[in-house]
Amino acid sequence: MDINVLRSIVTVVSLLIFIGIVIWAWSGRNQSSFEEAAQLPFKDD
């Protein structure tokens, strides 16, 4: 296996992981938990 093939594989896998994280972050079912986490600094104890 050539080093360039290994680099290509790592690049493709990294891109797929990045796309997966973006899809997870923008999915509608996580919106309520993200909104709650965004308000944590503003809540009084």
PDBQT receptor file of N, H, CA, C and O in Angstrom, charges set to zero:
ATOM      1  N   MET A   1       0.849  -1.174   0.000  1.00  0.00    +0.000 N 
ATOM      2  CA  MET A   1       0.000   0.000   0.000  1.00  0.00    +0.000 C 
ATOM      3  C   MET A   1       0.897   1.242   0.000  1.00  0.00    +0.000 C 
ATOM      4  O   MET A   1       1.762   1.408   0.860  1.00  0.00    +0.000 OA
ATOM      5  N   ASP A   2       0.672   2.075  -0.954  1.00  0.00    +0.000 N 
ATOM      6  H   ASP A   2      -0.030   1.940  -1.653  1.00  0.00    +0.000 HD
ATOM      7  CA  ASP A   2       1.427   3.319  -1.102  1.00  0.00    +0.000 C 
ATOM      8  C   ASP A   2       0.933   4.354  -0.094  1.00  0.00    +0.000 C 
ATOM      9  O   ASP A   2      -0.227   4.323   0.316  1.00  0.00    +0.000 OA
ATOM     10  N   ILE A   3       1.811   5.264   0.301  1.00  0.00    +0.000 N 
ATOM     11  H   ILE A   3       2.754   5.289  -0.033  1.00  0.00    +0.000 HD
ATOM     12  CA  ILE A   3       1.447   6.296   1.278  1.00  0.00    +0.000 C 
ATOM     13  C   ILE A   3       0.351   7.203   0.736  1.00  0.00    +0.000 C 
ATOM     14  O   ILE A   3      -0.472   7.700   1.504  1.00  0.00    +0.000 OA
ATOM     15  N   ASN A   4       0.328   7.427  -0.573  1.00  0.00    +0.000 N 
ATOM     16  H   ASN A   4       0.997   7.023  -1.197  1.00  0.00    +0.000 HD
ATOM     17  CA  ASN A   4      -0.700   8.284  -1.154  1.00  0.00    +0.000 C 
ATOM     18  C   ASN A   4      -2.078   7.635  -1.088  1.00  0.00    +0.000 C 
ATOM     19  O   ASN A   4      -3.077   8.337  -0.932  1.00  0.00    +0.000 OA
ATOM     20  N   VAL A   5      -2.153   6.328  -1.203  1.00  0.00    +0.000 N 
ATOM     21  H   VAL A   5      -1.341   5.758  -1.330  1.00  0.00    +0.000 HD
ATOM     22  CA  VAL A   5      -3.428   5.623  -1.058  1.00  0.00    +0.000 C 
ATOM     23  C   VAL A   5      -3.914   5.741   0.374  1.00  0.00    +0.000 C 
ATOM     24  O   VAL A   5      -5.100   5.964   0.619  1.00  0.00    +0.000 OA
ATOM     25  N   LEU A   6      -3.007   5.593   1.309  1.00  0.00    +0.000 N 
ATOM     26  H   LEU A   6      -2.044   5.412   1.111  1.00  0.00    +0.000 HD
ATOM     27  CA  LEU A   6      -3.368   5.727   2.724  1.00  0.00    +0.000 C 
ATOM     28  C   LEU A   6      -3.858   7.149   3.029  1.00  0.00    +0.000 C 
ATOM     29  O   LEU A   6      -4.825   7.334   3.768  1.00  0.00    +0.000 OA
ATOM     30  N   ARG A   7      -3.195   8.130   2.463  1.00  0.00    +0.000 N 
ATOM     31  H   ARG A   7      -2.409   7.979   1.863  1.00  0.00    +0.000 HD
ATOM     32  CA  ARG A   7      -3.625   9.516   2.664  1.00  0.00    +0.000 C 
ATOM     33  C   ARG A   7      -5.003   9.754   2.064  1.00  0.00    +0.000 C 
ATOM     34  O   ARG A   7      -5.820  10.469   2.644  1.00  0.00    +0.000 OA
ATOM     35  N   SER A   8      -5.260   9.166   0.924  1.00  0.00    +0.000 N 
ATOM     36  H   SER A   8      -4.596   8.585   0.453  1.00  0.00    +0.000 HD
ATOM     37  CA  SER A   8      -6.573   9.315   0.283  1.00  0.00    +0.000 C 
ATOM     38  C   SER A   8      -7.664   8.681   1.133  1.00  0.00    +0.000 C 
ATOM     39  O   SER A   8      -8.745   9.250   1.290  1.00  0.00    +0.000 OA
ATOM     40  N   ILE A   9      -7.387   7.521   1.675  1.00  0.00    +0.000 N 
ATOM     41  H   ILE A   9      -6.509   7.058   1.547  1.00  0.00    +0.000 HD
ATOM     42  CA  ILE A   9      -8.363   6.830   2.520  1.00  0.00    +0.000 C 
ATOM     43  C   ILE A   9      -8.659   7.655   3.772  1.00  0.00    +0.000 C 
ATOM     44  O   ILE A   9      -9.818   7.804   4.158  1.00  0.00    +0.000 OA
ATOM     45  N   VAL A  10      -7.625   8.186   4.400  1.00  0.00    +0.000 N 
ATOM     46  H   VAL A  10      -6.683   8.065   4.087  1.00  0.00    +0.000 HD
ATOM     47  CA  VAL A  10      -7.812   8.997   5.602  1.00  0.00    +0.000 C 
ATOM     48  C   VAL A  10      -8.604  10.255   5.273  1.00  0.00    +0.000 C 
ATOM     49  O   VAL A  10      -9.444  10.677   6.068  1.00  0.00    +0.000 OA
ATOM     50  N   THR A  11      -8.353  10.859   4.125  1.00  0.00    +0.000 N 
ATOM     51  H   THR A  11      -7.670  10.516   3.480  1.00  0.00    +0.000 HD
ATOM     52  CA  THR A  11      -9.083  12.053   3.727  1.00  0.00    +0.000 C 
ATOM     53  C   THR A  11     -10.559  11.752   3.513  1.00  0.00    +0.000 C 
ATOM     54  O   THR A  11     -11.413  12.514   3.966  1.00  0.00    +0.000 OA
ATOM     55  N   VAL A  12     -10.870  10.669   2.840  1.00  0.00    +0.000 N 
ATOM     56  H   VAL A  12     -10.176  10.050   2.472  1.00  0.00    +0.000 HD
ATOM     57  CA  VAL A  12     -12.263  10.307   2.584  1.00  0.00    +0.000 C 
ATOM     58  C   VAL A  12     -12.981   9.975   3.889  1.00  0.00    +0.000 C 
ATOM     59  O   VAL A  12     -14.119  10.398   4.094  1.00  0.00    +0.000 OA
ATOM     60  N   VAL A  13     -12.332   9.230   4.764  1.00  0.00    +0.000 N 
ATOM     61  H   VAL A  13     -11.408   8.886   4.597  1.00  0.00    +0.000 HD
ATOM     62  CA  VAL A  13     -12.940   8.882   6.052  1.00  0.00    +0.000 C 
ATOM     63  C   VAL A  13     -13.174  10.142   6.890  1.00  0.00    +0.000 C 
ATOM     64  O   VAL A  13     -14.214  10.274   7.534  1.00  0.00    +0.000 OA
ATOM     65  N   SER A  14     -12.224  11.053   6.882  1.00  0.00    +0.000 N 
ATOM     66  H   SER A  14     -11.379  10.946   6.358  1.00  0.00    +0.000 HD
ATOM     67  CA  SER A  14     -12.388  12.305   7.629  1.00  0.00    +0.000 C 
ATOM     68  C   SER A  14     -13.549  13.127   7.083  1.00  0.00    +0.000 C 
ATOM     69  O   SER A  14     -14.318  13.702   7.854  1.00  0.00    +0.000 OA
ATOM     70  N   LEU A  15     -13.682  13.187   5.767  1.00  0.00    +0.000 N 
ATOM     71  H   LEU A  15     -13.058  12.720   5.140  1.00  0.00    +0.000 HD
ATOM     72  CA  LEU A  15     -14.783  13.912   5.156  1.00  0.00    +0.000 C 
ATOM     73  C   LEU A  15     -16.123  13.289   5.537  1.00  0.00    +0.000 C 
ATOM     74  O   LEU A  15     -17.075  14.008   5.838  1.00  0.00    +0.000 OA
ATOM     75  N   LEU A  16     -16.203  11.979   5.527  1.00  0.00    +0.000 N 
ATOM     76  H   LEU A  16     -15.429  11.395   5.282  1.00  0.00    +0.000 HD
ATOM     77  CA  LEU A  16     -17.449  11.299   5.893  1.00  0.00    +0.000 C 
ATOM     78  C   LEU A  16     -17.801  11.545   7.359  1.00  0.00    +0.000 C 
ATOM     79  O   LEU A  16     -18.972  11.735   7.688  1.00  0.00    +0.000 OA
ATOM     80  N   ILE A  17     -16.818  11.543   8.227  1.00  0.00    +0.000 N 
ATOM     81  H   ILE A  17     -15.867  11.388   7.960  1.00  0.00    +0.000 HD
ATOM     82  CA  ILE A  17     -17.070  11.826   9.638  1.00  0.00    +0.000 C 
ATOM     83  C   ILE A  17     -17.546  13.268   9.808  1.00  0.00    +0.000 C 
ATOM     84  O   ILE A  17     -18.470  13.526  10.579  1.00  0.00    +0.000 OA
ATOM     85  N   PHE A  18     -16.926  14.202   9.100  1.00  0.00    +0.000 N 
ATOM     86  H   PHE A  18     -16.175  13.992   8.474  1.00  0.00    +0.000 HD
ATOM     87  CA  PHE A  18     -17.339  15.601   9.167  1.00  0.00    +0.000 C 
ATOM     88  C   PHE A  18     -18.776  15.770   8.691  1.00  0.00    +0.000 C 
ATOM     89  O   PHE A  18     -19.561  16.467   9.333  1.00  0.00    +0.000 OA
ATOM     90  N   ILE A  19     -19.126  15.145   7.581  1.00  0.00    +0.000 N 
ATOM     91  H   ILE A  19     -18.488  14.578   7.059  1.00  0.00    +0.000 HD
ATOM     92  CA  ILE A  19     -20.493  15.230   7.063  1.00  0.00    +0.000 C 
ATOM     93  C   ILE A  19     -21.474  14.617   8.058  1.00  0.00    +0.000 C 
ATOM     94  O   ILE A  19     -22.569  15.145   8.248  1.00  0.00    +0.000 OA
ATOM     95  N   GLY A  20     -21.097  13.516   8.690  1.00  0.00    +0.000 N 
ATOM     96  H   GLY A  20     -20.208  13.087   8.535  1.00  0.00    +0.000 HD
ATOM     97  CA  GLY A  20     -21.952  12.898   9.699  1.00  0.00    +0.000 C 
ATOM     98  C   GLY A  20     -22.186  13.801  10.891  1.00  0.00    +0.000 C 
ATOM     99  O   GLY A  20     -23.302  13.867  11.407  1.00  0.00    +0.000 OA
ATOM    100  N   ILE A  21     -21.146  14.504  11.340  1.00  0.00    +0.000 N 
ATOM    101  H   ILE A  21     -20.240  14.450  10.921  1.00  0.00    +0.000 HD
ATOM    102  CA  ILE A  21     -21.295  15.426  12.465  1.00  0.00    +0.000 C 
ATOM    103  C   ILE A  21     -22.189  16.602  12.085  1.00  0.00    +0.000 C 
ATOM    104  O   ILE A  21     -23.015  17.036  12.889  1.00  0.00    +0.000 OA
ATOM    105  N   VAL A  22     -22.035  17.115  10.881  1.00  0.00    +0.000 N 
ATOM    106  H   VAL A  22     -21.364  16.763  10.228  1.00  0.00    +0.000 HD
ATOM    107  CA  VAL A  22     -22.875  18.233  10.429  1.00  0.00    +0.000 C 
ATOM    108  C   VAL A  22     -24.332  17.807  10.356  1.00  0.00    +0.000 C 
ATOM    109  O   VAL A  22     -25.214  18.553  10.782  1.00  0.00    +0.000 OA
ATOM    110  N   ILE A  23     -24.598  16.628   9.827  1.00  0.00    +0.000 N 
ATOM    111  H   ILE A  23     -23.881  16.022   9.482  1.00  0.00    +0.000 HD
ATOM    112  CA  ILE A  23     -25.978  16.134   9.747  1.00  0.00    +0.000 C 
ATOM    113  C   ILE A  23     -26.551  15.942  11.151  1.00  0.00    +0.000 C 
ATOM    114  O   ILE A  23     -27.706  16.285  11.404  1.00  0.00    +0.000 OA
ATOM    115  N   TRP A  24     -25.751  15.399  12.054  1.00  0.00    +0.000 N 
ATOM    116  H   TRP A  24     -24.812  15.121  11.848  1.00  0.00    +0.000 HD
ATOM    117  CA  TRP A  24     -26.212  15.199  13.430  1.00  0.00    +0.000 C 
ATOM    118  C   TRP A  24     -26.521  16.539  14.101  1.00  0.00    +0.000 C 
ATOM    119  O   TRP A  24     -27.527  16.673  14.796  1.00  0.00    +0.000 OA
ATOM    120  N   ALA A  25     -25.651  17.524  13.888  1.00  0.00    +0.000 N 
ATOM    121  H   ALA A  25     -24.833  17.415  13.323  1.00  0.00    +0.000 HD
ATOM    122  CA  ALA A  25     -25.842  18.817  14.548  1.00  0.00    +0.000 C 
ATOM    123  C   ALA A  25     -27.049  19.563  13.999  1.00  0.00    +0.000 C 
ATOM    124  O   ALA A  25     -27.697  20.294  14.748  1.00  0.00    +0.000 OA
ATOM    125  N   TRP A  26     -27.373  19.408  12.733  1.00  0.00    +0.000 N 
ATOM    126  H   TRP A  26     -26.847  18.813  12.125  1.00  0.00    +0.000 HD
ATOM    127  CA  TRP A  26     -28.474  20.133  12.122  1.00  0.00    +0.000 C 
ATOM    128  C   TRP A  26     -29.780  19.345  12.141  1.00  0.00    +0.000 C 
ATOM    129  O   TRP A  26     -30.797  19.835  11.652  1.00  0.00    +0.000 OA
ATOM    130  N   SER A  27     -29.772  18.134  12.695  1.00  0.00    +0.000 N 
ATOM    131  H   SER A  27     -28.945  17.736  13.092  1.00  0.00    +0.000 HD
ATOM    132  CA  SER A  27     -31.010  17.353  12.712  1.00  0.00    +0.000 C 
ATOM    133  C   SER A  27     -32.006  17.984  13.683  1.00  0.00    +0.000 C 
ATOM    134  O   SER A  27     -31.617  18.547  14.706  1.00  0.00    +0.000 OA
ATOM    135  N   GLY A  28     -33.275  17.886  13.358  1.00  0.00    +0.000 N 
ATOM    136  H   GLY A  28     -33.591  17.429  12.527  1.00  0.00    +0.000 HD
ATOM    137  CA  GLY A  28     -34.317  18.523  14.143  1.00  0.00    +0.000 C 
ATOM    138  C   GLY A  28     -34.524  17.904  15.505  1.00  0.00    +0.000 C 
ATOM    139  O   GLY A  28     -34.960  18.595  16.426  1.00  0.00    +0.000 OA
ATOM    140  N   ARG A  29     -34.232  16.642  15.665  1.00  0.00    +0.000 N 
ATOM    141  H   ARG A  29     -33.878  16.081  14.917  1.00  0.00    +0.000 HD
ATOM    142  CA  ARG A  29     -34.499  15.997  16.954  1.00  0.00    +0.000 C 
ATOM    143  C   ARG A  29     -33.541  16.440  18.051  1.00  0.00    +0.000 C 
ATOM    144  O   ARG A  29     -33.825  16.227  19.230  1.00  0.00    +0.000 OA
ATOM    145  N   ASN A  30     -32.413  17.049  17.696  1.00  0.00    +0.000 N 
ATOM    146  H   ASN A  30     -32.182  17.222  16.739  1.00  0.00    +0.000 HD
ATOM    147  CA  ASN A  30     -31.466  17.550  18.695  1.00  0.00    +0.000 C 
ATOM    148  C   ASN A  30     -31.682  19.008  19.034  1.00  0.00    +0.000 C 
ATOM    149  O   ASN A  30     -30.998  19.541  19.908  1.00  0.00    +0.000 OA
ATOM    150  N   GLN A  31     -32.600  19.658  18.376  1.00  0.00    +0.000 N 
ATOM    151  H   GLN A  31     -33.155  19.224  17.666  1.00  0.00    +0.000 HD
ATOM    152  CA  GLN A  31     -32.778  21.098  18.536  1.00  0.00    +0.000 C 
ATOM    153  C   GLN A  31     -33.148  21.474  19.963  1.00  0.00    +0.000 C 
ATOM    154  O   GLN A  31     -32.615  22.448  20.495  1.00  0.00    +0.000 OA
ATOM    155  N   SER A  32     -34.040  20.733  20.590  1.00  0.00    +0.000 N 
ATOM    156  H   SER A  32     -34.472  19.942  20.157  1.00  0.00    +0.000 HD
ATOM    157  CA  SER A  32     -34.466  21.105  21.945  1.00  0.00    +0.000 C 
ATOM    158  C   SER A  32     -33.321  20.979  22.947  1.00  0.00    +0.000 C 
ATOM    159  O   SER A  32     -33.179  21.834  23.821  1.00  0.00    +0.000 OA
ATOM    160  N   SER A  33     -32.516  19.952  22.843  1.00  0.00    +0.000 N 
ATOM    161  H   SER A  33     -32.631  19.257  22.133  1.00  0.00    +0.000 HD
ATOM    162  CA  SER A  33     -31.401  19.814  23.779  1.00  0.00    +0.000 C 
ATOM    163  C   SER A  33     -30.327  20.861  23.527  1.00  0.00    +0.000 C 
ATOM    164  O   SER A  33     -29.690  21.325  24.473  1.00  0.00    +0.000 OA
ATOM    165  N   PHE A  34     -30.112  21.245  22.271  1.00  0.00    +0.000 N 
ATOM    166  H   PHE A  34     -30.629  20.869  21.503  1.00  0.00    +0.000 HD
ATOM    167  CA  PHE A  34     -29.152  22.305  21.975  1.00  0.00    +0.000 C 
ATOM    168  C   PHE A  34     -29.648  23.655  22.466  1.00  0.00    +0.000 C 
ATOM    169  O   PHE A  34     -28.858  24.456  22.965  1.00  0.00    +0.000 OA
ATOM    170  N   GLU A  35     -30.935  23.919  22.336  1.00  0.00    +0.000 N 
ATOM    171  H   GLU A  35     -31.577  23.268  21.931  1.00  0.00    +0.000 HD
ATOM    172  CA  GLU A  35     -31.482  25.185  22.825  1.00  0.00    +0.000 C 
ATOM    173  C   GLU A  35     -31.387  25.264  24.346  1.00  0.00    +0.000 C 
ATOM    174  O   GLU A  35     -31.093  26.323  24.902  1.00  0.00    +0.000 OA
ATOM    175  N   GLU A  36     -31.634  24.153  25.006  1.00  0.00    +0.000 N 
ATOM    176  H   GLU A  36     -31.873  23.294  24.554  1.00  0.00    +0.000 HD
ATOM    177  CA  GLU A  36     -31.511  24.118  26.461  1.00  0.00    +0.000 C 
ATOM    178  C   GLU A  36     -30.058  24.347  26.886  1.00  0.00    +0.000 C 
ATOM    179  O   GLU A  36     -29.800  25.087  27.835  1.00  0.00    +0.000 OA
ATOM    180  N   ALA A  37     -29.122  23.725  26.196  1.00  0.00    +0.000 N 
ATOM    181  H   ALA A  37     -29.332  23.124  25.425  1.00  0.00    +0.000 HD
ATOM    182  CA  ALA A  37     -27.703  23.912  26.513  1.00  0.00    +0.000 C 
ATOM    183  C   ALA A  37     -27.255  25.336  26.221  1.00  0.00    +0.000 C 
ATOM    184  O   ALA A  37     -26.380  25.859  26.912  1.00  0.00    +0.000 OA
ATOM    185  N   ALA A  38     -27.834  25.966  25.219  1.00  0.00    +0.000 N 
ATOM    186  H   ALA A  38     -28.545  25.540  24.659  1.00  0.00    +0.000 HD
ATOM    187  CA  ALA A  38     -27.462  27.340  24.893  1.00  0.00    +0.000 C 
ATOM    188  C   ALA A  38     -27.918  28.323  25.960  1.00  0.00    +0.000 C 
ATOM    189  O   ALA A  38     -27.320  29.388  26.110  1.00  0.00    +0.000 OA
ATOM    190  N   GLN A  39     -28.957  27.988  26.698  1.00  0.00    +0.000 N 
ATOM    191  H   GLN A  39     -29.443  27.123  26.576  1.00  0.00    +0.000 HD
ATOM    192  CA  GLN A  39     -29.477  28.871  27.728  1.00  0.00    +0.000 C 
ATOM    193  C   GLN A  39     -28.832  28.657  29.090  1.00  0.00    +0.000 C 
ATOM    194  O   GLN A  39     -29.103  29.430  30.009  1.00  0.00    +0.000 OA
ATOM    195  N   LEU A  40     -28.002  27.655  29.255  1.00  0.00    +0.000 N 
ATOM    196  H   LEU A  40     -27.782  27.027  28.508  1.00  0.00    +0.000 HD
ATOM    197  CA  LEU A  40     -27.384  27.362  30.542  1.00  0.00    +0.000 C 
ATOM    198  C   LEU A  40     -26.588  28.545  31.127  1.00  0.00    +0.000 C 
ATOM    199  O   LEU A  40     -26.699  28.786  32.329  1.00  0.00    +0.000 OA
ATOM    200  N   PRO A  41     -25.807  29.279  30.359  1.00  0.00    +0.000 N 
ATOM    201  CA  PRO A  41     -25.075  30.391  30.970  1.00  0.00    +0.000 C 
ATOM    202  C   PRO A  41     -25.963  31.501  31.514  1.00  0.00    +0.000 C 
ATOM    203  O   PRO A  41     -25.526  32.283  32.359  1.00  0.00    +0.000 OA
ATOM    204  N   PHE A  42     -27.197  31.581  31.044  1.00  0.00    +0.000 N 
ATOM    205  H   PHE A  42     -27.552  30.946  30.357  1.00  0.00    +0.000 HD
ATOM    206  CA  PHE A  42     -28.089  32.656  31.441  1.00  0.00    +0.000 C 
ATOM    207  C   PHE A  42     -29.002  32.283  32.610  1.00  0.00    +0.000 C 
ATOM    208  O   PHE A  42     -29.690  33.149  33.151  1.00  0.00    +0.000 OA
ATOM    209  N   LYS A  43     -29.016  31.038  32.998  1.00  0.00    +0.000 N 
ATOM    210  H   LYS A  43     -28.457  30.335  32.558  1.00  0.00    +0.000 HD
ATOM    211  CA  LYS A  43     -29.867  30.600  34.101  1.00  0.00    +0.000 C 
ATOM    212  C   LYS A  43     -29.241  30.967  35.433  1.00  0.00    +0.000 C 
ATOM    213  O   LYS A  43     -28.032  30.843  35.628  1.00  0.00    +0.000 OA
ATOM    214  N   ASP A  44     -30.091  31.421  36.345  1.00  0.00    +0.000 N 
ATOM    215  H   ASP A  44     -31.073  31.522  36.186  1.00  0.00    +0.000 HD
ATOM    216  CA  ASP A  44     -29.614  31.734  37.702  1.00  0.00    +0.000 C 
ATOM    217  C   ASP A  44     -29.674  30.463  38.540  1.00  0.00    +0.000 C 
ATOM    218  O   ASP A  44     -30.566  29.629  38.384  1.00  0.00    +0.000 OA
ATOM    219  N   ASP A  45     -28.703  30.345  39.426  1.00  0.00    +0.000 N 
ATOM    220  H   ASP A  45     -27.979  31.023  39.552  1.00  0.00    +0.000 HD
ATOM    221  CA  ASP A  45     -28.689  29.173  40.298  1.00  0.00    +0.000 C 
ATOM    222  C   ASP A  45     -29.608  29.338  41.466  1.00  0.00    +0.000 C 
ATOM    223  O   ASP A  45     -29.714  28.439  42.300  1.00  0.00    +0.000 OA
TER     224      ASP A  45
